[in-house]
Amino acid sequence: MTDPGKLKTVCMDADEIERSLTRMAHQILEKNKGAEGISLVGIVTRGDLLAKRLADKIEQIEGTRPPLGRLDISFYRDDFATHLAPEVHSTDIPFELDRAHVVLVDDVLYTGRTIRAALDALMDIGRPSCIQLAVLVDRGHRELPIRADFVGKNVPSARDENVRLYLEEADGESCVEIFAAAPGERIGSAPLGNAGKIGE
């Protein structure tokens, strides 16, 4: 349970998240000249939930639902050796990746290391013809030369802050919060199921 006193700001509420995803869906369709040939792959644990929401919106706009997959990168992380019990999820990509046009979806873009791991994982499965990156939040502080093609919101942050997305499907509430990290606390996504949720 996180100390509620560490909360600094709520930078996106549920309505703003929905508006941002609607805008991103339109941008994806515009850049790719429609939905034909697009496949969405979300990085667990919340990128896959965002990918589903984007697929829903694309279907509402175009009348065509893009293929949807989820990607677990647990064993591709460059800090894997330092985590004795990594949280392992399932990868499920029910379509052919070779020559696919993939939109990779994640929640918060930070150093870029998660995306590098995701690219490695995708390439081990197949060889897409193109990979674009969609993130709900870009908080800066890149350590690798990685840039998102579609961004819901740019959120300036300090390195000792956590910028975390919570979604109704996993946490009972949708918002993006910034709060001060405790000494030694890992900077990154919130645990699933409200663990560590501000104010809980």
N, C-alpha and C positions, 0 to 999 in steps of 0.2 A: 504494500500500500504506500503510495507516494504522499509525502507531506503536502497538504493543500496550500501551505504557505509559500511553496516554491513556484506556484503558478504565476507566470508573468503576464500572459495575454492569451486570449482565444482569437486567433487570426483568421479563422474561417469557421462559420457555422454551417449547419446542414443545408440551408438554402444556398449559400455561396458555393458550397461544394457541388451542388446540383447544377447551378448556373455555369460553373467552370467546366464541368464534364460535358454539358450541352455544347458549350463553345468549342471544346476540344474535339468533340465528335464531328462538328461542322468543319473544323480545320483539317481533321484527318481526311474527311471526304473530299474537301477542296483540293488538298495537296495530291491526293491519289486519284482524282477525277472519278469519284464514286466509290462504291463499296466492293465492286467486282475485283476479286483476287486478293482482298485484304484478309489477313488472319490476325487475331489478337492473342497474345500470350502474356498472362499476368504472372508476376513474381510473387510467390507466397511469402508473407502471409496476408497482406492486404492489397498488393498489386493485382492479385487474381480477382478480388472482389471489385476493384475498380474496373478491371477489364470486362467483367460481366456487365457492369453498369454502362460502360461505353458501348458494348455490343447491343444492349437494349436500346440505347439512344440512336445508334446507327440504324437499327432495324425500324425504329419509329420514323426516322427521317427518310430512309431509302426504300423501306419495304423488304430489305434483304438483310438477313442476319449473318454476320461474318463468323467463320469457324473460330472457336474459342478454346484455348488451352491454358494450363497452369504449369509453372516451372519451379521446381525446388532447387536451390543452389547451395544447400548446406555443405556439400562435400567439395564445392568449387571455391569457397571463400578462401582468401589468402591468410585469414586468421584461424582457419579450421583447426590447426594443430594446437592452438591455445585454448580451445573449447573442448573440455573433456567429455561433455555430454551435449553435443549439438542438437538443437530442436529439428528433427527430420520430418519432412512432409512428403507428399507424393507428387511426382511429376505426371501430368496427364495431358498429352498433346495428341488428340484423336484425328490428326490429319497429317498429310505428307509435308515435311519441312523442306525437302529438296525443291529448290526453285520457287518457294513460297515467298510472298510479300508480307513480312511480319511486322506488326506494331507491338513492340515490347512495352509493357505497362508496369510502372512501379509507383509507390506512394510518395516517398520523399527522396529527392536526389541530393546527395551530400558529397562525399569524397569521390564518388564514381566507382568505387571498388565493388559494390554490389552489382553494378551494371557490367563491369568487366567479367565478373564471375558468371553472370547470366549469359553473356555472349559466348564464353567458353562452353557452358552447358548446352546451349543451343547448337553450337557447331559440332558437338559430340553426337548429337541426334541426327542432324542433317545439315544441308547447305542451302540456306535461304538465298534467294536472289537479291533481297534487300531487307534491311532491318532498320526501322525507325523507332524512336524512343518517345514515349508519352509519360509524363510524371505530373501528379497533381500539384506537388510543391517542389520548387527548386530553392534550397536554402544556401547555396554557395559553398565555398571552402573546398573546391575540387582539388584532388591530388593526382588525378589522371585526366588526360585530354578527352573528356567525354562531355557531350552537350546534348540536351534534349531537343527534339524536333517540335514537341507540343508540351506546353507548360500551363497548368491551371493558374498558378500564382507564384511569383517570386517573393520569397520571404527572407529578408536579411536577418542573419542570426550570428551569435557569437559561438565560438567553439565549445564553450562550457555550458551551452544550452542544448536542450533536447527539443526537437520539433517533431511532434508525433501526431499521426492521423488516427482517429478512432472512427469506426463505421458501425452503423446500426446493426448490420448483419452479424458482427463479431463482438461488439462492445455495448450494444443497447443504445448508442447515441452516436451521432455523426458530427465531428468537429476536428479542427486542427489546433493544437495547443502548443505554446512555447513555455517551457519552464526551466529553471536552473537545475543542472545535474548535480547530484550529491557527489562528494569526493570519491573517486574510484568507480562511479556508476558508468555503465556502458552507454555510449551515445548511439542511439539507433531506434528502431521500431519498437512500439509498445508490445508487451506480451499479449497473446490473444485472450479473449474472454474477460476483459475488464481488469485483469491483474495489473496493478500499477496505475490504474486510471485516476486522474486527478479528482480529488474530492470524494473518492469512494472509500 
